[in-house]
C-alpha cells in the first residue's frame, strides 16, 4: 500500500498527464490478492476485513466492496 502511495505522489510531483498504465492496476490488484489470501487463513480477524473494505473503497472498487460485505 505504501508503494502505491509513493507511485501516486510521484505522478503528482512530476505533473504527468493522466494516463492509465499497467502499474495503475497491477499494484492495486496485487493488494486485493494479498488480502484474499490473508482472509482465507484468518477468517475471524475482523480488523483485517475492515481494512480490506477500506482499501477497496479508497480504490473505488464498489462492486468488490459489496462482495466483501456480503461475505
PQR file with spaces between the fields and no chain letter, atoms N, CA, C, O and H, PARSE charges and radii, in Angstrom:
ATOM       1  N    UNK     1       0.828   -1.182    0.000 -0.4000 1.5000
ATOM       2  CA   UNK     1       0.000    0.000    0.000 -0.0000 2.0000
ATOM       3  C    UNK     1       0.873    1.246    0.000  0.5500 1.7000
ATOM       4  O    UNK     1       0.533    2.260   -0.610 -0.5500 1.4000
ATOM       5  N    UNK     2       1.992    1.156    0.687 -0.4000 1.5000
ATOM       6  CA   UNK     2       2.916    2.275    0.697 -0.0000 2.0000
ATOM       7  C    UNK     2       3.511    2.548   -0.670  0.5500 1.7000
ATOM       8  O    UNK     2       3.710    3.698   -1.061 -0.5500 1.4000
ATOM       9  H    UNK     2       2.269    0.332    1.182  0.4000 1.0000
ATOM      10  N    UNK     3       3.787    1.483   -1.384 -0.4000 1.5000
ATOM      11  CA   UNK     3       4.344    1.629   -2.725 -0.0000 2.0000
ATOM      12  C    UNK     3       3.363    2.330   -3.652  0.5500 1.7000
ATOM      13  O    UNK     3       3.767    3.159   -4.467 -0.5500 1.4000
ATOM      14  H    UNK     3       3.625    0.549   -1.066  0.4000 1.0000
ATOM      15  N    UNK     4       2.098    2.011   -3.539 -0.4000 1.5000
ATOM      16  CA   UNK     4       1.072    2.670   -4.359 -0.0000 2.0000
ATOM      17  C    UNK     4       0.972    4.152   -4.003  0.5500 1.7000
ATOM      18  O    UNK     4       0.823    4.995   -4.888 -0.5500 1.4000
ATOM      19  H    UNK     4       1.770    1.338   -2.877  0.4000 1.0000
ATOM      20  N    UNK     5       1.053    4.471   -2.715 -0.4000 1.5000
ATOM      21  CA   UNK     5       1.031    5.879   -2.287 -0.0000 2.0000
ATOM      22  C    UNK     5       2.216    6.637   -2.874  0.5500 1.7000
ATOM      23  O    UNK     5       2.067    7.756   -3.365 -0.5500 1.4000
ATOM      24  H    UNK     5       1.173    3.786   -1.996  0.4000 1.0000
ATOM      25  N    UNK     6       3.385    6.023   -2.819 -0.4000 1.5000
ATOM      26  CA   UNK     6       4.578    6.668   -3.379 -0.0000 2.0000
ATOM      27  C    UNK     6       4.454    6.869   -4.882  0.5500 1.7000
ATOM      28  O    UNK     6       4.855    7.907   -5.408 -0.5500 1.4000
ATOM      29  H    UNK     6       3.505    5.114   -2.420  0.4000 1.0000
ATOM      30  N    UNK     7       3.900    5.877   -5.572 -0.4000 1.5000
ATOM      31  CA   UNK     7       3.725    5.996   -7.016 -0.0000 2.0000
ATOM      32  C    UNK     7       2.797    7.155   -7.355  0.5500 1.7000
ATOM      33  O    UNK     7       3.063    7.920   -8.282 -0.5500 1.4000
ATOM      34  H    UNK     7       3.575    5.033   -5.144  0.4000 1.0000
ATOM      35  N    UNK     8       1.710    7.281   -6.604 -0.4000 1.5000
ATOM      36  CA   UNK     8       0.762    8.372   -6.859 -0.0000 2.0000
ATOM      37  C    UNK     8       1.372    9.737   -6.557  0.5500 1.7000
ATOM      38  O    UNK     8       1.144   10.699   -7.290 -0.5500 1.4000
ATOM      39  H    UNK     8       1.494    6.659   -5.851  0.4000 1.0000
ATOM      40  N    UNK     9       2.150    9.821   -5.473 -0.4000 1.5000
ATOM      41  CA   UNK     9       2.822   11.083   -5.147 -0.0000 2.0000
ATOM      42  C    UNK     9       3.788   11.480   -6.248  0.5500 1.7000
ATOM      43  O    UNK     9       3.894   12.652   -6.608 -0.5500 1.4000
ATOM      44  H    UNK     9       2.335    9.039   -4.877  0.4000 1.0000
ATOM      45  N    UNK    10       4.485   10.498   -6.773 -0.4000 1.5000
ATOM      46  CA   UNK    10       5.448   10.769   -7.838 -0.0000 2.0000
ATOM      47  C    UNK    10       4.754   11.289   -9.087  0.5500 1.7000
ATOM      48  O    UNK    10       5.243   12.220   -9.728 -0.5500 1.4000
ATOM      49  H    UNK    10       4.399    9.545   -6.480  0.4000 1.0000
ATOM      50  N    UNK    11       3.631   10.700   -9.432 -0.4000 1.5000
ATOM      51  CA   UNK    11       2.869   11.155  -10.591 -0.0000 2.0000
ATOM      52  C    UNK    11       2.433   12.604  -10.389  0.5500 1.7000
ATOM      53  O    UNK    11       2.518   13.417  -11.310 -0.5500 1.4000
ATOM      54  H    UNK    11       3.234    9.944   -8.911  0.4000 1.0000
ATOM      55  N    UNK    12       1.964   12.927   -9.177 -0.4000 1.5000
ATOM      56  CA   UNK    12       1.552   14.301   -8.877 -0.0000 2.0000
ATOM      57  C    UNK    12       2.738   15.252   -8.929  0.5500 1.7000
ATOM      58  O    UNK    12       2.639   16.339   -9.497 -0.5500 1.4000
ATOM      59  H    UNK    12       1.895   12.267   -8.429  0.4000 1.0000
ATOM      60  N    UNK    13       3.859   14.850   -8.339 -0.4000 1.5000
ATOM      61  CA   UNK    13       5.029   15.716   -8.278 -0.0000 2.0000
ATOM      62  C    UNK    13       5.580   16.019   -9.657  0.5500 1.7000
ATOM      63  O    UNK    13       5.987   17.148   -9.934 -0.5500 1.4000
ATOM      64  H    UNK    13       3.939   13.967   -7.877  0.4000 1.0000
ATOM      65  N    UNK    14       5.596   15.019  -10.522 -0.4000 1.5000
ATOM      66  CA   UNK    14       6.121   15.206  -11.872 -0.0000 2.0000
ATOM      67  C    UNK    14       5.088   15.814  -12.821  0.5500 1.7000
ATOM      68  O    UNK    14       5.383   16.118  -13.976 -0.5500 1.4000
ATOM      69  H    UNK    14       5.265   14.102  -10.297  0.4000 1.0000
ATOM      70  N    UNK    15       3.858   15.983  -12.299 -0.4000 1.5000
ATOM      71  CA   UNK    15       2.764   16.561  -13.088 -0.0000 2.0000
ATOM      72  C    UNK    15       2.596   15.854  -14.425  0.5500 1.7000
ATOM      73  O    UNK    15       2.488   16.481  -15.479 -0.5500 1.4000
ATOM      74  H    UNK    15       3.618   15.735  -11.360  0.4000 1.0000
ATOM      75  N    UNK    16       2.576   14.540  -14.348 -0.4000 1.5000
ATOM      76  CA   UNK    16       2.390   13.737  -15.548 -0.0000 2.0000
ATOM      77  C    UNK    16       0.925   13.784  -15.980  0.5500 1.7000
ATOM      78  O    UNK    16       0.032   13.855  -15.135 -0.5500 1.4000
ATOM      79  H    UNK    16       2.663   14.031  -13.492  0.4000 1.0000
ATOM      80  N    UNK    17       0.678   13.747  -17.269 -0.4000 1.5000
ATOM      81  CA   UNK    17      -0.721   13.755  -17.723 -0.0000 2.0000
ATOM      82  C    UNK    17      -1.422   12.477  -17.283  0.5500 1.7000
ATOM      83  O    UNK    17      -0.799   11.419  -17.185 -0.5500 1.4000
ATOM      84  H    UNK    17       1.404   13.690  -17.955  0.4000 1.0000
ATOM      85  N    UNK    18      -2.714   12.581  -17.020 -0.4000 1.5000
ATOM      86  CA   UNK    18      -3.432   11.375  -16.575 -0.0000 2.0000
ATOM      87  C    UNK    18      -3.460   10.315  -17.673  0.5500 1.7000
ATOM      88  O    UNK    18      -3.988   10.537  -18.763 -0.5500 1.4000
ATOM      89  H    UNK    18      -3.220   13.440  -17.100  0.4000 1.0000
ATOM      90  N    UNK    19      -2.898    9.198  -17.369 -0.4000 1.5000
ATOM      91  CA   UNK    19      -2.905    8.081  -18.310 -0.0000 2.0000
ATOM      92  C    UNK    19      -3.124    6.807  -17.507  0.5500 1.7000
ATOM      93  O    UNK    19      -2.880    6.767  -16.301 -0.5500 1.4000
ATOM      94  H    UNK    19      -2.469    9.018  -16.484  0.4000 1.0000
ATOM      95  N    UNK    20      -3.575    5.798  -18.173 -0.4000 1.5000
ATOM      96  CA   UNK    20      -3.830    4.525  -17.497 -0.0000 2.0000
ATOM      97  C    UNK    20      -2.786    3.524  -17.964  0.5500 1.7000
ATOM      98  O    UNK    20      -2.790    3.073  -19.109 -0.5500 1.4000
ATOM      99  H    UNK    20      -3.773    5.830  -19.153  0.4000 1.0000
ATOM     100  N    UNK    21      -1.895    3.192  -17.042 -0.4000 1.5000
ATOM     101  CA   UNK    21      -0.847    2.235  -17.347 -0.0000 2.0000
ATOM     102  C    UNK    21      -1.102    0.948  -16.576  0.5500 1.7000
ATOM     103  O    UNK    21      -2.009    0.871  -15.747 -0.5500 1.4000
ATOM     104  H    UNK    21      -1.892    3.558  -16.111  0.4000 1.0000
ATOM     105  N    UNK    22      -0.308   -0.033  -16.856 -0.4000 1.5000
ATOM     106  CA   UNK    22      -0.439   -1.315  -16.171 -0.0000 2.0000
ATOM     107  C    UNK    22      -0.196   -1.153  -14.673  0.5500 1.7000
ATOM     108  O    UNK    22      -0.843   -1.815  -13.862 -0.5500 1.4000
ATOM     109  H    UNK    22       0.429    0.030  -17.530  0.4000 1.0000
ATOM     110  N    UNK    23       0.729   -0.279  -14.309 -0.4000 1.5000
ATOM     111  CA   UNK    23       1.030   -0.102  -12.891 -0.0000 2.0000
ATOM     112  C    UNK    23      -0.135    0.509  -12.127  0.5500 1.7000
ATOM     113  O    UNK    23      -0.217    0.352  -10.909 -0.5500 1.4000
ATOM     114  H    UNK    23       1.255    0.259  -14.969  0.4000 1.0000
ATOM     115  N    UNK    24      -1.042    1.208  -12.819 -0.4000 1.5000
ATOM     116  CA   UNK    24      -2.224    1.749  -12.150 -0.0000 2.0000
ATOM     117  C    UNK    24      -3.084    0.625  -11.587  0.5500 1.7000
ATOM     118  O    UNK    24      -3.718    0.782  -10.544 -0.5500 1.4000
ATOM     119  H    UNK    24      -0.975    1.336  -13.808  0.4000 1.0000
ATOM     120  N    UNK    25      -3.101   -0.489  -12.270 -0.4000 1.5000
ATOM     121  CA   UNK    25      -3.961   -1.597  -11.875 -0.0000 2.0000
ATOM     122  C    UNK    25      -3.204   -2.718  -11.165  0.5500 1.7000
ATOM     123  O    UNK    25      -3.755   -3.366  -10.275 -0.5500 1.4000
ATOM     124  H    UNK    25      -2.585   -0.616  -13.117  0.4000 1.0000
ATOM     125  N    UNK    26      -1.974   -2.949  -11.541 -0.4000 1.5000
ATOM     126  CA   UNK    26      -1.238   -4.114  -11.045 -0.0000 2.0000
ATOM     127  C    UNK    26      -1.009   -4.068   -9.539  0.5500 1.7000
ATOM     128  O    UNK    26      -1.212   -5.069   -8.851 -0.5500 1.4000
ATOM     129  H    UNK    26      -1.526   -2.423  -12.264  0.4000 1.0000
ATOM     130  N    UNK    27      -0.591   -2.925   -9.025 -0.4000 1.5000
ATOM     131  CA   UNK    27      -0.321   -2.851   -7.594 -0.0000 2.0000
ATOM     132  C    UNK    27      -1.593   -2.996   -6.777  0.5500 1.7000
ATOM     133  O    UNK    27      -1.606   -3.680   -5.753 -0.5500 1.4000
ATOM     134  H    UNK    27      -0.426   -2.112   -9.584  0.4000 1.0000
ATOM     135  N    UNK    28      -2.655   -2.358   -7.224 -0.4000 1.5000
ATOM     136  CA   UNK    28      -3.931   -2.442   -6.513 -0.0000 2.0000
ATOM     137  C    UNK    28      -4.465   -3.866   -6.554  0.5500 1.7000
ATOM     138  O    UNK    28      -4.951   -4.389   -5.552 -0.5500 1.4000
ATOM     139  H    UNK    28      -2.645   -1.802   -8.056  0.4000 1.0000
ATOM     140  N    UNK    29      -4.369   -4.478   -7.713 -0.4000 1.5000
ATOM     141  CA   UNK    29      -4.837   -5.858   -7.858 -0.0000 2.0000
ATOM     142  C    UNK    29      -4.041   -6.794   -6.961  0.5500 1.7000
ATOM     143  O    UNK    29      -4.600   -7.714   -6.363 -0.5500 1.4000
ATOM     144  H    UNK    29      -3.974   -4.053   -8.528  0.4000 1.0000
ATOM     145  N    UNK    30      -2.754   -6.564   -6.869 -0.4000 1.5000
ATOM     146  CA   UNK    30      -1.900   -7.378   -6.005 -0.0000 2.0000
ATOM     147  C    UNK    30      -2.296   -7.213   -4.546  0.5500 1.7000
ATOM     148  O    UNK    30      -2.300   -8.186   -3.792 -0.5500 1.4000
ATOM     149  H    UNK    30      -2.300   -5.817   -7.355  0.4000 1.0000
ATOM     150  N    UNK    31      -2.630   -5.992   -4.140 -0.4000 1.5000
ATOM     151  CA   UNK    31      -3.098   -5.763   -2.774 -0.0000 2.0000
ATOM     152  C    UNK    31      -4.343   -6.589   -2.492  0.5500 1.7000
ATOM     153  O    UNK    31      -4.451   -7.220   -1.440 -0.5500 1.4000
ATOM     154  H    UNK    31      -2.626   -5.202   -4.753  0.4000 1.0000
ATOM     155  N    UNK    32      -5.285   -6.585   -3.432 -0.4000 1.5000
ATOM     156  CA   UNK    32      -6.514   -7.342   -3.248 -0.0000 2.0000
ATOM     157  C    UNK    32      -6.222   -8.839   -3.151  0.5500 1.7000
ATOM     158  O    UNK    32      -6.845   -9.541   -2.355 -0.5500 1.4000
ATOM     159  H    UNK    32      -5.198   -6.073   -4.286  0.4000 1.0000
ATOM     160  N    UNK    33      -5.284   -9.328   -3.951 -0.4000 1.5000
ATOM     161  CA   UNK    33      -4.927  -10.743   -3.903 -0.0000 2.0000
ATOM     162  C    UNK    33      -4.323  -11.111   -2.551  0.5500 1.7000
ATOM     163  O    UNK    33      -4.605  -12.180   -2.008 -0.5500 1.4000
ATOM     164  H    UNK    33      -4.777   -8.758   -4.597  0.4000 1.0000
ATOM     165  N    UNK    34      -3.499  -10.232   -2.016 -0.4000 1.5000
ATOM     166  CA   UNK    34      -2.885  -10.490   -0.704 -0.0000 2.0000
ATOM     167  C    UNK    34      -3.947  -10.518    0.390  0.5500 1.7000
ATOM     168  O    UNK    34      -3.907  -11.367    1.281 -0.5500 1.4000
ATOM     169  H    UNK    34      -3.270   -9.365   -2.456  0.4000 1.0000
ATOM     170  N    UNK    35      -4.896   -9.587    0.318 -0.4000 1.5000
ATOM     171  CA   UNK    35      -5.987   -9.597    1.290 -0.0000 2.0000
ATOM     172  C    UNK    35      -6.786  -10.891    1.198  0.5500 1.7000
ATOM     173  O    UNK    35      -7.138  -11.472    2.224 -0.5500 1.4000
ATOM     174  H    UNK    35      -4.929   -8.897   -0.406  0.4000 1.0000
ATOM     175  N    UNK    36      -7.075  -11.347   -0.011 -0.4000 1.5000
ATOM     176  CA   UNK    36      -7.837  -12.586   -0.183 -0.0000 2.0000
ATOM     177  C    UNK    36      -7.100  -13.772    0.436  0.5500 1.7000
ATOM     178  O    UNK    36      -7.706  -14.605    1.111 -0.5500 1.4000
ATOM     179  H    UNK    36      -6.789  -10.874   -0.845  0.4000 1.0000
ATOM     180  N    UNK    37      -5.794  -13.840    0.202 -0.4000 1.5000
ATOM     181  CA   UNK    37      -5.007  -14.938    0.779 -0.0000 2.0000
ATOM     182  C    UNK    37      -5.005  -14.866    2.303  0.5500 1.7000
ATOM     183  O    UNK    37      -5.129  -15.887    2.978 -0.5500 1.4000
ATOM     184  H    UNK    37      -5.302  -13.164   -0.346  0.4000 1.0000
ATOM     185  N    UNK    38      -4.865  -13.662    2.838 -0.4000 1.5000
ATOM     186  CA   UNK    38      -4.846  -13.494    4.296 -0.0000 2.0000
ATOM     187  C    UNK    38      -6.192  -13.869    4.903  0.5500 1.7000
ATOM     188  O    UNK    38      -6.252  -14.470    5.976 -0.5500 1.4000
ATOM     189  H    UNK    38      -4.764  -12.832    2.290  0.4000 1.0000
ATOM     190  N    UNK    39      -7.266  -13.513    4.215 -0.4000 1.5000
ATOM     191  CA   UNK    39      -8.591  -13.813    4.761 -0.0000 2.0000
ATOM     192  C    UNK    39      -8.937  -15.291    4.679  0.5500 1.7000
ATOM     193  O    UNK    39      -9.750  -15.775    5.466 -0.5500 1.4000
ATOM     194  H    UNK    39      -7.218  -13.025    3.343  0.4000 1.0000
ATOM     195  N    UNK    40      -8.343  -16.011    3.749 -0.4000 1.5000
ATOM     196  CA   UNK    40      -8.543  -17.465    3.720 -0.0000 2.0000
ATOM     197  C    UNK    40      -7.970  -18.093    4.979  0.5500 1.7000
ATOM     198  O    UNK    40      -8.526  -19.042    5.532 -0.5500 1.4000
ATOM     199  H    UNK    40      -7.683  -15.618    3.109  0.4000 1.0000
ATOM     200  N    UNK    41      -6.855  -17.546    5.415 -0.4000 1.5000
ATOM     201  CA   UNK    41      -6.185  -18.115    6.585 -0.0000 2.0000
ATOM     202  C    UNK    41      -6.752  -17.588    7.899  0.5500 1.7000
ATOM     203  O    UNK    41      -6.881  -18.337    8.867 -0.5500 1.4000
ATOM     204  H    UNK    41      -6.403  -16.775    4.966  0.4000 1.0000
ATOM     205  N    UNK    42      -7.090  -16.293    7.933 -0.4000 1.5000
ATOM     206  CA   UNK    42      -7.564  -15.660    9.167 -0.0000 2.0000
ATOM     207  C    UNK    42      -8.991  -15.155    8.979  0.5500 1.7000
ATOM     208  O    UNK    42      -9.229  -13.948    8.990 -0.5500 1.4000
ATOM     209  H    UNK    42      -6.985  -15.684    7.146  0.4000 1.0000
ATOM     210  N    UNK    43      -9.935  -16.067    8.808 -0.4000 1.5000
ATOM     211  CA   UNK    43     -11.327  -15.695    8.531 -0.0000 2.0000
ATOM     212  C    UNK    43     -11.975  -14.895    9.650  0.5500 1.7000
ATOM     213  O    UNK    43     -12.835  -14.056    9.383 -0.5500 1.4000
ATOM     214  H    UNK    43      -9.741  -17.049    8.800  0.4000 1.0000
ATOM     215  N    UNK    44     -11.589  -15.131   10.881 -0.4000 1.5000
ATOM     216  CA   UNK    44     -12.258  -14.482   12.003 -0.0000 2.0000
ATOM     217  C    UNK    44     -11.619  -13.152   12.399  0.5500 1.7000
ATOM     218  O    UNK    44     -12.048  -12.552   13.385 -0.5500 1.4000
ATOM     219  H    UNK    44     -10.891  -15.813   11.098  0.4000 1.0000
ATOM     220  N    UNK    45     -10.632  -12.680   11.686 -0.4000 1.5000
ATOM     221  CA   UNK    45      -9.958  -11.430   12.004 -0.0000 2.0000
ATOM     222  C    UNK    45     -10.768  -10.250   11.447  0.5500 1.7000
ATOM     223  O    UNK    45     -10.640   -9.890   10.277 -0.5500 1.4000
ATOM     224  H    UNK    45     -10.284  -13.168   10.886  0.4000 1.0000
ATOM     225  N    UNK    46     -11.594   -9.665   12.302 -0.4000 1.5000
ATOM     226  CA   UNK    46     -12.492   -8.584   11.885 -0.0000 2.0000
ATOM     227  C    UNK    46     -11.701   -7.362   11.422  0.5500 1.7000
ATOM     228  O    UNK    46     -12.099   -6.700   10.464 -0.5500 1.4000
ATOM     229  H    UNK    46     -11.698   -9.958   13.253  0.4000 1.0000
ATOM     230  N    UNK    47     -10.610   -7.061   12.074 -0.4000 1.5000
ATOM     231  CA   UNK    47      -9.790   -5.914   11.689 -0.0000 2.0000
ATOM     232  C    UNK    47      -9.269   -6.026   10.269  0.5500 1.7000
ATOM     233  O    UNK    47      -9.194   -5.032    9.547 -0.5500 1.4000
ATOM     234  H    UNK    47     -10.287   -7.599   12.852  0.4000 1.0000
ATOM     235  N    UNK    48      -8.914   -7.227    9.872 -0.4000 1.5000
ATOM     236  CA   UNK    48      -8.440   -7.472    8.512 -0.0000 2.0000
ATOM     237  C    UNK    48      -9.552   -7.245    7.495  0.5500 1.7000
ATOM     238  O    UNK    48      -9.321   -6.677    6.427 -0.5500 1.4000
ATOM     239  H    UNK    48      -8.976   -8.034   10.458  0.4000 1.0000
ATOM     240  N    UNK    49     -10.768   -7.694    7.835 -0.4000 1.5000
ATOM     241  CA   UNK    49     -11.919   -7.471    6.951 -0.0000 2.0000
ATOM     242  C    UNK    49     -12.183   -5.978    6.778  0.5500 1.7000
ATOM     243  O    UNK    49     -12.424   -5.503    5.668 -0.5500 1.4000
ATOM     244  H    UNK    49     -10.956   -8.156    8.702  0.4000 1.0000
ATOM     245  N    UNK    50     -12.134   -5.251    7.883 -0.4000 1.5000
ATOM     246  CA   UNK    50     -12.388   -3.800    7.840 -0.0000 2.0000
ATOM     247  C    UNK    50     -11.328   -3.105    7.002  0.5500 1.7000
ATOM     248  O    UNK    50     -11.642   -2.224    6.202 -0.5500 1.4000
ATOM     249  H    UNK    50     -11.939   -5.638    8.785  0.4000 1.0000
ATOM     250  N    UNK    51     -10.086   -3.495    7.182 -0.4000 1.5000
ATOM     251  CA   UNK    51      -9.001   -2.894    6.414 -0.0000 2.0000
ATOM     252  C    UNK    51      -9.177   -3.174    4.914  0.5500 1.7000
ATOM     253  O    UNK    51      -8.930   -2.298    4.085 -0.5500 1.4000
ATOM     254  H    UNK    51      -9.830   -4.210    7.832  0.4000 1.0000
ATOM     255  N    UNK    52      -9.598   -4.380    4.574 -0.4000 1.5000
ATOM     256  CA   UNK    52      -9.829   -4.751    3.174 -0.0000 2.0000
ATOM     257  C    UNK    52     -10.939   -3.876    2.572  0.5500 1.7000
ATOM     258  O    UNK    52     -10.808   -3.389    1.448 -0.5500 1.4000
ATOM     259  H    UNK    52      -9.799   -5.092    5.247  0.4000 1.0000
ATOM     260  N    UNK    53     -12.015   -3.682    3.313 -0.4000 1.5000
ATOM     261  CA   UNK    53     -13.119   -2.838    2.839 -0.0000 2.0000
ATOM     262  C    UNK    53     -12.637   -1.408    2.639  0.5500 1.7000
ATOM     263  O    UNK    53     -12.978   -0.776    1.640 -0.5500 1.4000
ATOM     264  H    UNK    53     -12.121   -4.077    4.226  0.4000 1.0000
ATOM     265  N    UNK    54     -11.846   -0.889    3.578 -0.4000 1.5000
ATOM     266  CA   UNK    54     -11.352    0.484    3.465 -0.0000 2.0000
ATOM     267  C    UNK    54     -10.463    0.658    2.237  0.5500 1.7000
ATOM     268  O    UNK    54     -10.571    1.660    1.530 -0.5500 1.4000
ATOM     269  H    UNK    54     -11.568   -1.403    4.390  0.4000 1.0000
ATOM     270  N    UNK    55      -9.595   -0.299    1.983 -0.4000 1.5000
ATOM     271  CA   UNK    55      -8.719   -0.222    0.816 -0.0000 2.0000
ATOM     272  C    UNK    55      -9.544   -0.288   -0.466  0.5500 1.7000
ATOM     273  O    UNK    55      -9.290    0.462   -1.408 -0.5500 1.4000
ATOM     274  H    UNK    55      -9.507   -1.113    2.557  0.4000 1.0000
ATOM     275  N    UNK    56     -10.524   -1.175   -0.503 -0.4000 1.5000
ATOM     276  CA   UNK    56     -11.370   -1.295   -1.694 -0.0000 2.0000
ATOM     277  C    UNK    56     -12.164   -0.010   -1.934  0.5500 1.7000
ATOM     278  O    UNK    56     -12.313    0.422   -3.077 -0.5500 1.4000
ATOM     279  H    UNK    56     -10.731   -1.784    0.263  0.4000 1.0000
ATOM     280  N    UNK    57     -12.668    0.594   -0.873 -0.4000 1.5000
ATOM     281  CA   UNK    57     -13.391    1.866   -1.014 -0.0000 2.0000
ATOM     282  C    UNK    57     -12.478    2.955   -1.541  0.5500 1.7000
ATOM     283  O    UNK    57     -12.850    3.703   -2.445 -0.5500 1.4000
ATOM     284  H    UNK    57     -12.548    0.243    0.056  0.4000 1.0000
ATOM     285  N    UNK    58     -11.283    3.043   -0.978 -0.4000 1.5000
ATOM     286  CA   UNK    58     -10.328    4.073   -1.381 -0.0000 2.0000
ATOM     287  C    UNK    58      -9.954    3.935   -2.856  0.5500 1.7000
ATOM     288  O    UNK    58      -9.714    4.935   -3.533 -0.5500 1.4000
ATOM     289  H    UNK    58     -10.981    2.435   -0.243  0.4000 1.0000
ATOM     290  N    UNK    59      -9.906    2.706   -3.350 -0.4000 1.5000
ATOM     291  CA   UNK    59      -9.541    2.458   -4.739 -0.0000 2.0000
ATOM     292  C    UNK    59     -10.746    2.568   -5.677  0.5500 1.7000
ATOM     293  O    UNK    59     -10.589    2.469   -6.894 -0.5500 1.4000
ATOM     294  H    UNK    59     -10.101    1.894   -2.799  0.4000 1.0000
ATOM     295  N    UNK    60     -11.934    2.769   -5.130 -0.4000 1.5000
ATOM     296  CA   UNK    60     -13.119    2.936   -5.953 -0.0000 2.0000
ATOM     297  C    UNK    60     -13.697    1.642   -6.490  0.5500 1.7000
ATOM     298  O    UNK    60     -14.384    1.646   -7.512 -0.5500 1.4000
ATOM     299  H    UNK    60     -12.062    2.849   -4.142  0.4000 1.0000
ATOM     300  N    UNK    61     -13.428    0.540   -5.818 -0.4000 1.5000
ATOM     301  CA   UNK    61     -13.916   -0.771   -6.250 -0.0000 2.0000
ATOM     302  C    UNK    61     -15.252   -1.060   -5.564  0.5500 1.7000
ATOM     303  O    UNK    61     -15.317   -1.848   -4.620 -0.5500 1.4000
ATOM     304  H    UNK    61     -12.870    0.537   -4.988  0.4000 1.0000
ATOM     305  N    UNK    62     -16.310   -0.417   -6.046 -0.4000 1.5000
ATOM     306  CA   UNK    62     -17.621   -0.525   -5.408 -0.0000 2.0000
ATOM     307  C    UNK    62     -18.171   -1.945   -5.458  0.5500 1.7000
ATOM     308  O    UNK    62     -18.740   -2.424   -4.477 -0.5500 1.4000
ATOM     309  H    UNK    62     -16.257    0.223   -6.812  0.4000 1.0000
ATOM     310  N    UNK    63     -18.009   -2.607   -6.570 -0.4000 1.5000
ATOM     311  CA   UNK    63     -18.510   -3.978   -6.689 -0.0000 2.0000
ATOM     312  C    UNK    63     -17.774   -4.903   -5.721  0.5500 1.7000
ATOM     313  O    UNK    63     -18.385   -5.784   -5.116 -0.5500 1.4000
ATOM     314  H    UNK    63     -17.547   -2.218   -7.367  0.4000 1.0000
ATOM     315  N    UNK    64     -16.484   -4.705   -5.579 -0.4000 1.5000
ATOM     316  CA   UNK    64     -15.703   -5.531   -4.658 -0.0000 2.0000
ATOM     317  C    UNK    64     -16.129   -5.279   -3.220  0.5500 1.7000
ATOM     318  O    UNK    64     -16.214   -6.217   -2.426 -0.5500 1.4000
ATOM     319  H    UNK    64     -15.988   -3.989   -6.071  0.4000 1.0000
ATOM     320  N    UNK    65     -16.393   -4.035   -2.878 -0.4000 1.5000
ATOM     321  CA   UNK    65     -16.850   -3.713   -1.519 -0.0000 2.0000
ATOM     322  C    UNK    65     -18.145   -4.463   -1.223  0.5500 1.7000
ATOM     323  O    UNK    65     -18.308   -5.017   -0.136 -0.5500 1.4000
ATOM     324  H    UNK    65     -16.324   -3.274   -3.522  0.4000 1.0000
ATOM     325  N    UNK    66     -19.053   -4.482   -2.172 -0.4000 1.5000
ATOM     326  CA   UNK    66     -20.307   -5.211   -1.983 -0.0000 2.0000
ATOM     327  C    UNK    66     -20.086   -6.693   -1.786  0.5500 1.7000
ATOM     328  O    UNK    66     -20.723   -7.309   -0.931 -0.5500 1.4000
ATOM     329  H    UNK    66     -18.921   -4.031   -3.055  0.4000 1.0000
ATOM     330  N    UNK    67     -19.192   -7.276   -2.567 -0.4000 1.5000
ATOM     331  CA   UNK    67     -18.907   -8.715   -2.423 -0.0000 2.0000
ATOM     332  C    UNK    67     -18.235   -9.008   -1.088  0.5500 1.7000
ATOM     333  O    UNK    67     -18.508  -10.038   -0.471 -0.5500 1.4000
ATOM     334  H    UNK    67     -18.674   -6.776   -3.262  0.4000 1.0000
ATOM     335  N    UNK    68     -17.360   -8.117   -0.638 -0.4000 1.5000
ATOM     336  CA   UNK    68     -16.676   -8.330    0.647 -0.0000 2.0000
ATOM     337  C    UNK    68     -17.701   -8.285    1.774  0.5500 1.7000
ATOM     338  O    UNK    68     -17.716   -9.158    2.641 -0.5500 1.4000
ATOM     339  H    UNK    68     -17.137   -7.281   -1.139  0.4000 1.0000
ATOM     340  N    UNK    69     -18.552   -7.271    1.760 -0.4000 1.5000
ATOM     341  CA   UNK    69     -19.542   -7.132    2.825 -0.0000 2.0000
ATOM     342  C    UNK    69     -20.544   -8.286    2.816  0.5500 1.7000
ATOM     343  O    UNK    69     -21.029   -8.687    3.874 -0.5500 1.4000
ATOM     344  H    UNK    69     -18.540   -6.561    1.056  0.4000 1.0000
ATOM     345  N    UNK    70     -20.852   -8.812    1.663 -0.4000 1.5000
ATOM     346  CA   UNK    70     -21.768   -9.948    1.579 -0.0000 2.0000
ATOM     347  C    UNK    70     -21.161  -11.197    2.230  0.5500 1.7000
ATOM     348  O    UNK    70     -21.871  -12.019    2.810 -0.5500 1.4000
ATOM     349  H    UNK    70     -20.458   -8.486    0.804  0.4000 1.0000
ATOM     350  N    UNK    71     -19.858  -11.319    2.121 -0.4000 1.5000
ATOM     351  CA   UNK    71     -19.195  -12.488    2.713 -0.0000 2.0000
ATOM     352  C    UNK    71     -19.163  -12.372    4.209  0.5500 1.7000
ATOM     353  O    UNK    71     -18.646  -13.260    4.887 -0.5500 1.4000
ATOM     354  H    UNK    71     -19.281  -10.652    1.649  0.4000 1.0000
